[in-house]
Amino acid sequence: MRSRLEAYFRFAEHQTHWRTEILAGFTTFITMAYIIFVNPAILSQTGMPLAAVTASTCLCAAIGSILMGLLANYPVALAPGMGLNAYFTYTVVNGMGIAWQTALGAVFVSGVLFLLLTLGGVRQRLVGAIPHQLHAAVAVGIGLFIAFIGLVNSGIIVRSNATTVTLGDLHHPSTQLAIFGVLLIAVLQAYRIKAAMLLGVLGTLALGILLHQVNYQPSIFHPLAIRSTAFHMDLRGALHLNAFEIIFVFLFVDLFDNIGTLVAVTEQAGLIAADHTIPRLDRIFFADAASTVVGALAGTSTVTSYIESSAGVAAGGRTGVTAITTGALFFAALFVAPIFGAIPAFATSPALILVGALMLKGSSSIEWKEPQIAIPAFLTLITIPLSYSIATGLSFGLISFAVLELATGGFRRQHWMLYLLAVLFLVRFIYLGPL
């Protein structure tokens, strides 16, 4: 049985084994555990019951990650997406005055559209239309993005009215613990210890507990609380004409955030084929789309691939076992959510910072001496972290690449869908604002 599983997950091909894959799954989960409490905290501001959203967050992350691992055999974990949950709460429900049940209906419709686009091969063609020269730029940009998130979450970098960002208070205990975590992981990596990320997070957490910097507040929670949101979506309301823009945003942003994440993670893991394609892409997209549909039914915003999967890849994860392990831990969190939610930012931020650093290695493959590639690549990798949006960075890169191809007479060198994407991005910017 064990040998059959190893054959199914292609352990020999990826030169991996069970211990590495399971440790990678733990690493991914620990860097993502914040979503168990952050997502409910955001969505509960719509009037959705906090306990119900906590349960749906854990359940959907579990189903999505396990489905990705089993069906597509990729070390990519899924959960309700940050950014899209904020759009759901602050723009759709609180801003437009739309009931959360109707907003869930819009998420459901976008998930169904995802499935139809996947079954029709449209999403796969969209990925194929993205120039392979930009793959490394997307990976580097996302690396800078998650490193920046880690620096901000740890307090090392803070906002500034004068300079936008500046150095934080290095005397603050949590910031000092985060710096300790960065150094600990760096030393472990220098010794080539594969579990460096996981050990670094747990070591920093242990020191934080000893220094009384972890504020654990147990809460009352029961998985059956999900009944307050499950199957409460208003599909008829979502199909109303006024909901078209909402459905489009859910569809558009998740589509290109997901593409950017997949390109970055597969590039980092060395899973992109020699012809620059991503194997089993249809299965990846099916798992993603199905997870969004399940998420809407259970009572949460759009479920998407998580860039924190890069932490698991950095720990050696190369197969679906990594994602399945992460999913199993999310399922366990259904019953012990307060424990997992207690992991503070100072413990997980160092992993994000150093995973971001590891992802910068892709910059060496960018043809910096070729302006037609270097300029779109630069715009892609710098815009992703500065706009806090993978989709925005990808759009800047695609638009500039298409313009340069047209300006230099290279129209026939690229697939026609590249130019269609560029036009769609422009229309999106003009009529609907930032991504």
N, C-alpha and C positions, 0 to 999 in steps of 0.2 A: 504493500500500500504506500509506504513512504517513498519508494523508488518511483512509483507511478506519479505521485504528487510532484516529486522533483523533476520528472520528465515534463509534466504539464506546465510547470512554472519555469522551465528551461534553466534550471540551476547551473548545469554544465556550461551552457552557452554563455551565461552571464558571469561565470566563475564566482558563484556565491554559495552560501550554505544557510541552514536554518538559523543558527545563532546570529549571524550578521543581519538577516532579514528581520528577525523578531526585534532585535535591538534597534534597528532602523525604524521599525513601526512604533516602538516606545518613544523614540526621539521625536518623530513627527507628531505623535499625540501630545507630548509634553509642550511642544512649541505652539500647538493649536488649542490647548486646553482652555485658554482664556475665552474662547468663543462660547463655551458652555454657560458663562455668566454674562458676557458682554452682549451677545445677541438678544437674550431675554430682557436685559436692562434697556436696550434700545426699543425693541418691539413692544414692550409693556407700556411704553408711553403713548401707544395708540389705544389703550384700553384693553388690550389682550391680557389675560391672566398670566402673571409671571411664572407660576409653577407649570402651567400648560406649555408655555413657550420653551421653558427649560427642558421639559420632556421631549418636545418635538425637535428641538435642536440636537439633543443627544441621539435620538432615534434616527433622524435623517442623516446625520453625519455617519452613523454606524452603517446604515443601509447603503448610502452612496459610496463610502470607502470600500466596503466589502464587495459591492457590485463591480466597482472599478477593478479591484484585485482579481476577482474570479473571472470576470468576463473579458477584460482587456489585458490583464497581467502586467499592469504598470504600477510603480510605487507612488501613485498619486492619490492623496486623500481628499475627500470632499466634505463640505459643511456649508451652512448658510453663509453667504458672502458678505463680508464687510463692505460698506459703501452702498451696496444694493439694499441692505437692511436700513441704512440711514435714509436712502431715497424713499423706501417704503414708508417709513415713519414720518419723517419731517416734511417731505414734499407731497407725497400722495395723500396720506391720512390727515396729518395735522395741517399741512399747507393748503391742500385742495378741499379738505373737509369730506373726503371719501371714507366710508366705513371700512374698517379693517377686513371685514368679510368680503367686500367687493375687491379690495386690493389683493387679497389671497386669490380671488377668481382671476385677476389679471396675471398673477404669477403662474397659475395653472394653465391659462391659455398660452402664455409664453413658453411653458414647458412642452405643451402639445405641439406648438409650432417648431420647437427645437427637434422633437421627434420626427416630424414630417420632413424638415430640412435635412435631417440625418439620413432617413430612409431614402430620400430622393437624391442623396449624394451631394447636396448643395454645400453643406458645411465642410465636407472634405475638399471640395473644389476651391472653397474660400481659402483654406489653409494652403492648398497647392498654388494659389495665386500670389501668396506672399513670397517675395524674392528670397531665396535661401541666403543671399548676402546679408539680409537683415536678421536672420535667426540669432546670430551671435550678439547682435546689438540689443535685441529684445532680452536675451538672457542677462547681459551685462546691466542693462537698465533696471531689470527686476532685482538684480543683485544689489545695486545701489539703493533701490527702493526699500527692500526689506532691511538693509543695513541702516538706512535712515530711520525707518520705523523703530528699530531696536535702539538706536541712539536717543531718539525722542522718548520712547517708553521708559528708558532707564534713567532719564533726567540728565544725561551727559550733554545733550543738546536741547535747548529750550527756545521758545518763541521770543522775539524781540521786536518792539515797535520801531526801533531805529534801524536795525540791520536784518530784519525778518527772522533770522535765527542767530543764536549766540551760545557760548559755553554755559552750561548749567552750574549749579552749586555743587562743587566737588566735595564739599564738607558734609553734604547730606548723607546719612547712613545708607539709604537705599541705592544712591548713586555710587557710593564707594563699594557696595556689595556687587553692583553690576560690573564695575571696573575689575574687581577681583575675579568675577566670573569670566570675563574676557581673557584675562591673563591665565586663569586656570585651564580653560579650553585650549588656548594657544600652546601652553606647555604640553598638554596631553597630545595635541596634534603633532607637536615637534617630535614626540616620542613615537609617532605613528600608531597611536592607540585608536582603534576603530570606534570604540564607544566614547570618544572624547566629548562629543556634544551632550550625550545623555549624562555622563559622569560629571561634566561641568555644571549642568543645570542642577542635578541633584546635590552636588557639593556646595554650590552657592546657596541653594535652598536650605541645606543643613546648617550652614554658617548663619544664615538669616534667622533660623529658629533659635540657635544658641544665643544670638544677640538680641532676641525678642523683637525682631522686625517683621514677623509674620503674624498678622492679625486674623486669627481663625474664628469665624462666627458661624456656628452650625445653624442650619435653617431647616424648617419643616418642608419635606419634599416627598412626593409619591408619584411614580410613573403614571398611574391612572389619571393624574391631573390633566393629561393630554386630551381627555374627553371634552374639555371646555373649548378647544380650538379645532379638533379633528372633525373634518367634513362639515365645517361651518362656513365654507367659502360661498360667495354669492356669484355664481357663474353668469347668471342673466344680467346682473348689474355690470359685470366686467365687460360683457359683449356690447354694452351701450357705446355709441359713437364717441362719447366724451372720454372713454377709457382707452381709445386707440393709442394716444401718445404714451400713456403709462405702459401699455403692453409693449410698445415699440422700444422704450427705454430699457425695460427689463430684458427684452430680447437682444437688443443691440449691445448694451454694455456687457452683459454676461457672455455673449458670443465672442467678443474680442478680448475681454479679460481672460476668458477660458483658453482661447487660442494662444495668447501671449504666455500664460502660465505653462501650458503644455509644451510649447516650443522651448521655454527656458529650462524646465525640468528635464525633458528628454535630451536636450543639448548637454546639460550638466552631467547626466547619467551616461552619456554616450550611446543612447538608444535610437538616434536618428540614423536611418539607413544611408548607404553610400550615395544613393541618388537624391539625398536631401529630403526624403519623405519620412513620415512617421508611421511605422507599421501598426496595423490594427486600429487605424484612426476611427473607422466607423464604430467599432466597439467602445472606444473611449467616449465618443460623442453620445452614443446610445446610453451609456451609464450615466453620463452627466445630465442628459435630458430627462431620463427616467427619474433621477433623483430630485430634479426640480418639480416634477409632477407629484411625486410622493410627498415632497416638502409642503406643497400647497395643500394637499389633502390632509396632512398632519397638522398644519397650522404654523408655517414659518415662511420667511421670504426666500428668494431664489437660492438654491443650493448650487455651488460651483466648486471647481478645483482650487485647491489652496496652495499658494506659493510656499507656505511653510513645509510642504512636501520636500523642498530642497534640503531641509535639515536632515530628513531621513536618507536622502540620496547621498549627502555628505558623510553620513554614518555608514554608507556601504549598501543601502537598499537599491536593488535593481529589478525586483520582480513584484508581482501582485501580492506576495506574502506580506510585504511591508504595509501595503494599504489595508489588507485584511486584518493584520494585527492592530493597526490604528483603529479600524472600525470596531473590532472586538472590545477595545478599551473604551470607545465611546458608548458602546452598548452597556458595559459595566458601569459607566458613569450615570446611566439611567437610575441606578440604585444608590450610588454614592457620590452624586454630583457635588455636594458641598466640599468633599475632600479634594477632588480634582480642581475645583474652582478656587481653592486656597493658594494655588501656586502663583506667587506674585510676579510682577513684571521684571523686577530686578534679577530673577532667576532665569527667565526665558529670553530676555533681551540679549544677553551675551551670545546665545546661540544664533539669533537672527543676524547680529552684527557680523559674526565670523562666517556664517553661511554666505552672506552677501559678499564678503571678501573672497571666498572661494569661487564665487560665480564670475568674478572679474577676469579670470584666466581666459575667458572666451574673447576678450578684446584683442588678443594677439592674432586671431584669425581674420580680423576685419582688415580689408585692403585700404589702409589709411592714405596711401599714395594716390588712390584713384578717387577724385572728387565726386563722381557719380555714385559711389558707394559710401565714401567717408562722410559726406554731408548728411544724407538720410540716416546713416548709422548714428552719427553724433546727435542729431535731433531726436532720434528714438530713445537713446540711452539717457540723455539728459532730461527729457521731458517726462519720462515715466516717474522718477522720484520727485521732481519739482511740482508736478501737477497732481501727485498722489493718485495717478490713474494709468493702468497698463494700457487701456483702450486709447487714451489720449496720446500716449507716447507712440503707440503703434500707428495711429492715424497720421501723426506728423511725419513719421518715417515713410509711410506708404505714399502720402500726397507728394512729398518732396522727391521721392524716387520716381514717381510717375511723371512729374513735371520735368525732371532732368532727362528722363528717357525721351519724352516728346521733344524737348528743346534740342537734343543732340541727334535726333533722327533715329532713335532706337525703338520706335513704336512697335515694330514687328518682332523685336527680340523678346517681348514679354507677353504673357497671356492677357487676352482682352479683359478678363475679370479683374486684373490689377487696376485698370483704369476705371472700371465700374466701381470698385471699392473706394478709390480715391474720390470719385464724384459723390458717392454716398456719404463719405466722411465730411466732405465740404458742405453738403446739404445739411447734415446733422449739426455742424458748427453754426451755420447761418441761421437755421430756423429753431433749433432746440437748445442752443447754448453748449456749455462744457459737457464733456462726457463723464 
